[in-house]
């Protein structure tokens, strides 16, 4: 597993990374305060502060990020459920992320033209289109999405497994 991860990282060194919705949400909440991951109702059942540490370490290997309006909308809507100072800090970080990230727009009418739209929905279908044209690396915890992106994705669940076995 680590050899495969090393190979993927080597292949995508200096390339642009797309963070799927849940991964971006965990990253931003963790940047506010890793302890908030286990307190926030949109992340606490699936993620922990250690997940943020693994993610932060992984993302430190990259300098260029891309996203879509669909990912940003989902993250904004989910982050809007935070409250108080945490919510303010979250949106400040989201704003910085948006300013520093290459936002790629693909029209919904283009995304919805084939059966992948039915299988994956609008956000993931948009990710597929970007990977097809730009060969971005996607970090996701969606096993179905990761499996269909083959060598253009890192399944975050695999990183968690490596951490659980003391490899990471």
JOJOSUL-V291091 format. One record per backbone hydrogen bond with DSSP energy under -1.0 kcal/mol. NH is the residue of the N-H (numbers start at 1). CO is the residue of the C=O. E is the energy in kcal/mol with one decimal. If there is no record, write none. Layout:
BEGIN
NH,CO,E
NH,CO,E
END
This chain:
BEGIN
5,1,-2.5
6,2,-3.0
7,3,-2.4
8,4,-2.5
9,5,-2.8
10,6,-2.5
11,7,-2.5
12,8,-1.7
15,12,-2.3
17,64,-2.3
18,137,-3.0
20,139,-2.6
24,20,-2.6
25,21,-2.5
26,22,-2.4
27,23,-2.5
28,24,-2.6
29,25,-2.7
30,26,-2.7
31,27,-2.0
32,28,-1.7
33,29,-2.5
36,33,-2.2
37,34,-1.1
40,36,-2.6
43,40,-1.7
44,40,-2.9
46,43,-1.2
47,43,-2.2
52,48,-1.3
53,49,-1.8
54,50,-2.2
55,51,-2.6
56,52,-3.5
57,53,-2.2
58,54,-2.4
59,55,-3.0
60,56,-1.3
61,58,-1.7
62,59,-1.8
66,17,-2.7
67,102,-1.8
72,68,-2.3
73,69,-2.4
74,70,-2.2
75,71,-2.6
76,72,-2.6
77,73,-2.6
78,74,-2.5
79,75,-3.1
80,76,-1.6
81,78,-1.7
82,79,-1.9
87,83,-1.1
88,84,-1.8
89,85,-2.6
90,86,-2.6
91,87,-2.5
92,88,-2.0
93,89,-2.3
94,90,-2.7
95,91,-2.3
96,92,-2.0
97,93,-2.8
98,94,-2.7
99,95,-2.3
100,96,-1.9
102,65,-2.6
103,101,-1.0
104,67,-3.3
111,107,-2.4
112,108,-2.0
113,110,-1.3
117,114,-1.3
119,115,-2.0
120,116,-3.0
121,117,-2.4
125,121,-2.0
126,122,-1.8
127,123,-1.7
128,124,-2.4
129,125,-2.0
130,126,-2.0
131,127,-2.6
132,128,-2.4
133,129,-1.8
134,130,-3.4
135,131,-1.7
137,16,-2.3
138,152,-2.5
139,18,-2.7
140,154,-2.1
146,142,-3.0
147,143,-2.6
148,144,-1.5
149,145,-1.1
152,149,-2.0
154,138,-2.7
156,140,-3.7
158,155,-1.5
159,155,-1.0
160,156,-2.0
161,157,-2.0
162,158,-2.2
163,159,-2.2
164,160,-2.5
165,161,-1.5
166,163,-1.6
167,162,-2.8
END
